[in-house]
């Protein structure tokens, strides 16, 4: 039985700043060779770097991987219903 992605733990594995693997990814919001924005079980994650190439996103399991030179990983919020409603009704 598969667990919903929102209940899966999130793990980030960065190997020598060249290969990145993440679990708990729901969707890719945007991507370019210098920036990838992911919707994860813990909120929006912005990955910045150079020559970034998405290798895989398995939507059923939430597994994601990319290659390139990673310079930063930044969470910009938490994925909770309260935060979503707070943004809608400002």
C-alpha positions in Angstrom: 0.0 0.0 0.0 1.4 3.4 -1.1 1.4 6.2 1.5 0.3 9.7 0.3 3.3 11.8 -0.6 2.4 14.4 2.1 2.9 11.8 4.8 6.3 10.5 3.5 9.4 11.8 5.1 11.6 14.1 3.1 15.2 13.2 2.6 17.8 15.2 0.6 21.0 13.6 -0.5 23.6 15.9 -2.3 26.6 14.1 -3.6 29.6 16.4 -4.1 27.3 19.2 -5.2 26.8 17.4 -8.5 24.0 14.9 -8.0 20.9 15.6 -5.9 18.2 13.1 -4.8 15.1 14.2 -2.9 12.1 12.2 -1.6 8.7 13.7 -0.8 8.4 15.8 -4.0 4.8 16.4 -5.2 5.4 18.5 -8.4 7.9 20.6 -10.3 6.6 24.2 -10.3 9.3 25.6 -12.7 12.7 24.8 -14.0 15.6 26.2 -15.9 19.3 25.5 -16.1 20.0 27.8 -13.1 16.9 27.3 -10.9 14.4 24.5 -10.1 11.3 25.1 -7.9 9.7 22.1 -6.3 6.5 21.6 -4.4 7.4 19.1 -1.6 5.7 17.6 1.4 7.5 20.2 3.6 6.8 23.3 1.4 8.3 25.0 -1.7 12.0 24.1 -2.3 14.1 26.3 -4.5 17.3 24.8 -5.9 19.8 27.2 -7.5 22.9 26.3 -9.4 24.3 25.9 -12.9 23.8 23.4 -15.7 20.9 21.8 -13.8 19.2 18.9 -15.5 16.2 17.0 -14.1 16.8 13.2 -14.4 13.7 11.9 -12.8 10.4 12.7 -11.0 8.4 9.7 -9.9 5.0 11.2 -9.0 3.7 8.1 -7.3 6.6 7.7 -4.9 7.8 11.4 -4.7 11.3 10.5 -5.8 13.2 13.3 -7.7 16.8 13.6 -8.9 18.9 16.1 -10.9 22.4 16.7 -11.9 24.5 19.9 -12.3 26.3 22.2 -9.9 24.1 22.9 -6.9 24.8 26.2 -5.1 21.8 26.5 -2.8 18.7 24.8 -1.5 16.1 27.1 0.1 12.7 26.3 1.6 10.4 29.3 1.1 7.4 28.0 3.2 5.7 25.1 4.8 3.0 23.1 3.0 0.1 23.2 5.5 -3.5 24.0 4.9 -3.3 26.9 7.4 -0.6 28.7 5.3 -2.5 28.2 2.1 -5.7 29.8 3.5 -3.6 32.6 5.1 -2.2 33.5 1.7 -5.6 33.4 0.0 -7.3 35.6 2.6 -4.7 38.3 3.3 
